[in-house]
């Protein structure tokens, strides 16, 4: 049964496994593919890069064995996972964003296999004109079941 950390790691694993996206991104100063889970603390921003963060995590116990009979109780978790694509040009941002969507669409069966359902992404364009950083935020809702704390 996955938890939020497993869900975010699955996003990172799927994106790092996509050879076309990896080619578009290249490597950062440390020689790593710049796909980061959470914001890379202590590092300067590397362009282009992709960050995977959770911006909302909400669990609710909703009648999944609520008999209070000592059995395990489960809850529905509803997380909003934000994938930010950062680039130096709008064209680069658009091609990477498109590739992220395709990679995640191809991996829907892999997400279902670990018990996670994904919604279609909500896409926000958040460019920063003063510093010429082009950014897309793709927000996916992830639904999964976890064991409820007692």
Buried (B, 14 or more C-beta within 10 A) or exposed (E): EBBBEBBBBBBBEBBBEBEEBBEBBEEBEEEEBBBBBEEBEEEEEBBBBBBBBBEEBEBEEEEEEEEEEEEEBBBBBBBBBBBBBBBEEEEBBBBBBBBBBEBBEEBEEBBEEEBBEBEEBEEEEEEEEEEEBBBBBBBBBBBBBBEBEE
